[in-house]
Amino acid sequence: MELEKTEFDLIICGAGTGGTTAARFAAKKALDVCLIDRKERYDIGKKICGDAVGKEIFDILQISPPSGKEKSCDIKGAKLYPPNRQKCITMIDPKQTGYIVDRFEFGQRLLQEALNAGVNSFLDHTMALDLLYDSNGYVSGVKVKTKDGSEHELHSKLVIDACGYYSPLRKKIESPIIEKEISDEDAILCYREIIKFPARDQEVQDQEYISIILDQEKAPGGYIWYFPKDRYSINLGLGVYPKFGGKVKEYYKEYAFKEFVHTTDIEIVSSGGGVVPVRRPLWSCASDGIMFVGDSACQVSPLHGGGIDPSMRGGYFAAQTAYDAIQAGDYSIIQLWDYNRKVMIDFGAEFAALDLLRRVLQSLGNVDLNFGLEKEILTASEILQIAGTGEVSLSLWDMAFKAFKGISRPNLLLDLNYLRIRMNEINSLYKAFPKKVTYFEDWKDRVKEIYSKIKRMVIEAKEK
């Protein structure tokens, strides 16, 4: 197969929500963009996903929110349940309030709008194999395999990797500042089904909220989710540590399907599994000549695994940075560093704080999870305030009241209070992400020390 063109300003690998957003805004800046994806054109958008996205991102990007076939329903917020489901933490903020989308229709719309914006070359059924480098060691393109099996070299001034969690480009990159491998402890293996009920038999519960159930026995290391699609259909799934991978479907059938599906006359609209990163973003989401977006950069909420919103933010920021770099004729990490700052300050700070929360929640047994959420030792407003602003101040009365409620489990109270302090600290540190790459290693060491404190003082202390 002969390609009409092999030289571009920008090559974007992956046409998911992050890649198409990057392509759209780069093309609007009149950059010569090549967008590639391993799927066929009309399979793009088919992804195992919770399908939730907040309203805020559409205001930021000034693009139309989901409507018509691509919108399944509106969502007010998220509910976080302990194992016994007697009480929940209800979180309502601009990033939680939004929509459940039809992932395929939404993905197709974003792709078409990117093409309409002026993407010059779109190669579907094309797999990114490896990176190309120039004489300075900068990424300068990608080696690809097209639909007929032939291999080609595509050259560009910059590359954006939006290939997803298993990105071959991130794993093969020659860069000292990019994490090539993601620990199994920072990911969950999921299985989910979209289930349609007959109207006469069963209605969806809590139709205006996505629900997440923490249970270390039924979903070890992960959670069960119950997301409405409409009045009579749900997105039901379960995630576990990857080491339980061989049992994920068994766990799902026993602890999710049997628990929430009360009729046999159903239609399984779609089903499947996948791996989702649930941690802070990569230490650096850029290197010389390349930026990473979406799952490839671990730009996913550690609390509920939502990745549509952050991937679109990442794609937008990457397009802005690409334009500035190409205008300056400088493709070094020094020039691309602004992308890191945008990511870390905008949502990286929130995700780092939530990552600490995730790690502590995963270390708690079901008894502590039930007690902590029922007694509101850590409330929804505190989680959102810490994650969003990095600050939460408790009055003497608040602290005394929490102490009274937690008096029967003082160690849990101390652990969650220590967590609250460290979440504040890490959020503030991310908000002060270094303006220059020369200060990066010092900043990273300070972040690592916070993680070490949580591991030493809370997680490992429970194991003794």
Protein Blocks (a to p, Z undefined) as FASTA:
>chain_A
ZZfbfcdfbdcehjafklmmmmmmmmmnopacddddfbdfklgoiacdehiacfklmmmn
opacdehjllmbdcfbdcdddfkomaccddddfklgccdddfklmmmmmmmmmmmnopab
dcehiacfbdcddfkopacbdcdddfkopacddddfbdcdfebjklmklmmpccfkbcfb
dcfklcccdddddddddfkloccehklbccddddfklmghiacddddfblmbccdddddd
fklmmmmmmmmmmmmmmmmmccfbdcdfbgcddddddddddfblcdehiacehjlnopac
fklopaklmmmmmmmmmmmmmmmmmmnopabfklmmmmmmmmmmmmmmmmmmmmmmmmmm
mmpcfklmmmmmmnomacfklmmmmmmnopacddfklmmmmmmmmmmmmmlmmmmmmmmm
mmmmmmmmmmmgcfbfklmmmmmmmmmmmmmmmmmmmmmmmmZZ
